[in-house]
Amino acid sequence: MKSKSNLCFFTIQSRWVQGWKFFGVAIFILSTMSASAGSGALGDPNIRYFGRWDFSNPAQYMSYWGGAYIKAGFNGTTVKIKVGGTTSYYARIDNGPWITYSNVTGTVNLTPTPLANGTHMVSVAQGKDYSYVFNFQGLILDAGATTTALTVVPTLIEYIGDSITTGYTDAQAEVSDYAWVCSEGLGAEHTQIAFPGIALVTGYGVNADKTGMDSQYFKLQSLTYGSNSPGWDFTKYRARVVVINLGQNDSSDTDALFQSTYTTFLANVRMKYPNADIFVMRTFSGRKATPTLAAVNARITAGDAKVHYIDTTNWLNSGDFGDGVHPTVSGHIKAANLLKPILAPYMGGVTFYQNTSYAGAAGRPLAPGDYTMAQLLAMGVTNDWASSLTIPANWTVTMYSSDNFTGTSWVLTTNVPSLLALSPSANDQMSSCKIVGPTDGAVYHLICQKSGMALDNNNSLTPGTTVIQWPDSLNNSNQEWQVIDVGGGYWNLLCQKSQMNLDNGSSTTTGTPVTQYPIRTNNNQRWQLLSRGGGYYHLICQTSGMALDNGGATTNSAAMTQWTDHGATDPNVANQNWTLELIR
C-alpha cells in the first residue's frame, strides 16, 4: 500500500471580469512572469473579481451583493487592502483560515505578522451586514513588490437565495454557508445573489421592501437599493451552473401564485444563461416543496432539459439548525457535502477528491488529456491521494498506479464514491491518468474565451459562408456543432443548421476566413481538438496546422479566421481558447 504524499500546494480561485467572460475559475497556480506583474492598484489585471461588480468609478470598484470577493497573487511579506465606507470583511492568506475584520474602513493591514518573503495569495470577501457593499480601492504591497498572474480554469456556480444561502446567522456568514463550502470543495468559483428575508414573489417576504427575487435578481444591487438599482449586465460573466434555493420567506403567498412565479422566473434565468444547468433545491424546511417541484416539471415539459430538481428531504435534522430555520456552520457543511456530488458531473471535467463520498479537498476539474504525476500535482491532485471521483457523462478515465501511465490500471466511466470498492482497490493509488472526451457524435456549443460568444454559421444554408461569433443562445441550431471522430486524432465539426462541416477552404495563409462547406473527406475539414488545460481547446486544422481564431473581437458577427497557433503565454491565446458546452 502506497502512503499518502505530504507534498503541499496552495490554492486560489479567480476570474477577470473587465472585458473578459470566463465561466469562472478554480484553483490557481502562481506565476511570477515579469510581464504579468501588477501594482495592486485598481485596474491591475492580476486582481480577480467574483460577484456583481461595478467598475464605472475609476476611484473605487463596488459590489452590492453578499458573497462578493477578490483574489490575487502577490510577492513580498505584507499586503494591505484599501476600502471605503465602514463594513466588515473576511480575509485569508495562502488558503489559511478566514480572519474577520469588523467595522473597518480606510487601509486595513491583512498581515499584522509579516509573511516569509516569497509568493503568496490573498482572498478578501465582503463580511456580515445588511448592506453587503464591498467598496474596493486597491491593494498595498511592500516597496518593489508586485501582484502575480494566476492561471484560470472556467467553472462558475451562481447561487440564488435568501438568508439561508447567505449564511446570515453564522459568525462568518458567506464564507461558511453551504454555497461557499460546496463551491470551494468542487474547485469552482461562485457568486451568491442572495439577501436575508427576501421572497421569490414580489409583494411578500419579511422585509419592509417587498420586492421579490423574481425582480431583484436581475439588478446590479441588492434589496438594500430596491427598485432604484440599475439592471445587471449578464454579459459580464457566464455561470456554468445555477443553484436556486427560494421559498422559505414565501409562506403568505398561495401555492398557485408561487408556482406560476417560479416557472416564469426559471424561464427568465434561462434567457440569461442559455446553456447553464439550473438546479432548483427544495427548501431545507420543505416549505413550498410541492409548487417548487411543479415549477421545475413545467419547465421540463416546456422543453428545458437542463433544469433539475434537488430533493433535500432528510438532508438536515433538527440538530443541524440553530434557530429551527437557519443551518449552523456544521449544518451548512453537511448540506454542502450532500450537494457536491450532485453538481460535480456538471463542472466541465473530472474531479478527484481526497476522501471517499466526494469529501475532503478536491483537485481542479480535469479536461480530457493525459496527466503524469507532475501534471496532476499542478492541478491539485497529489500523488497517491485520490479516494473518489466524479466523471461527466460519456467520458472515460483510466487511472494508473505508477507514473507515466504504467502499473495497475482501472478504467472508469461513471462516478466512483469510493475507490476502495474497486478490485483491486484503487484508494490512494493513482499516480497518473488518461481522460478521454469529448464524445464522438455529441453536439456542443463552442464558446470563445476572448468574447464569451458562440461559434455560429450565420444562419446560412450556403456553402462557403464564413462562420462568425454571436451571443450564445438556447435552441439555436446555428450554434450547434456535432463532433465526429474521423480518426488519427481529428474531428469533423458538423453544423446542425446547415449540415455542413467547418472548413478552412484549403488555405495555408494566416487570416483566411473559416467557412462551412458540404461534407467531404479532405483535410480542410479535419480539426484536432488540442487540450490547453482548464477546459479550453484549440481547434487545429490539419491542412494548415493553424488554429480557429476570433481575431480578438468582442463584437457580434465578427468573422472567424485561422491563425498561427498561440502558446499558453501568448497575450492573444484567449482568441483561440474554446470551451465545449455539451448540448446533447
Buried (B, 14 or more C-beta within 10 A) or exposed (E): EBEEBEEEBBBBBBBBBEEBBBBBBBBBBBBEEEEBBBBBEBEBBBBBBBBBBBBEEEEBBBBBBBBBBBBBBBBBBBBBBBBBEBBBBBBBBBBEEBEBBEEBEEEBEBBEEEBEEEBBBBBBBBBBBEBBBBBBBBBBBBEEBBBBBBBBBBBBBBBBBBBBBBBBBBEBBBBBBBBBBBBBBBBBBBBBBBBBBBBBBBEBBBBEBBBBBBBBBBBBBBBBBBEEBEEBEBBBBBBBBBBBBBBBBBEEBEEEBBBBBBBBBBBEBBEBBBBBBBBBBBBBBBBBBEBBBBBBBBBBEEEBEBBBBBEBEEBBEEEBBBEEBBBBBEBBBBBBBBBBBBBBBBBBBBBBBBBBBBBBBBBBBBBBBBBBBEBBBBBBBBBBBBBBBBBBEBBBBBBBBBBEBEBEBBEBEEBBBBBEEBEEBBBBBBBBBBBBBBBEEBBBBBBBBBBBBBBBBBBBEEEEBBBBBBBBBBEBBBBBBBBBBBEEEBBBBBBBBBEBBBBBBEBEEEEBBBBBBEEEEEBBBBBBBBBBBBBBBBBBBBBBEBBBBBBEBBEEEBBBBBBBBBEEEEEBBBBBBBBBBBBE
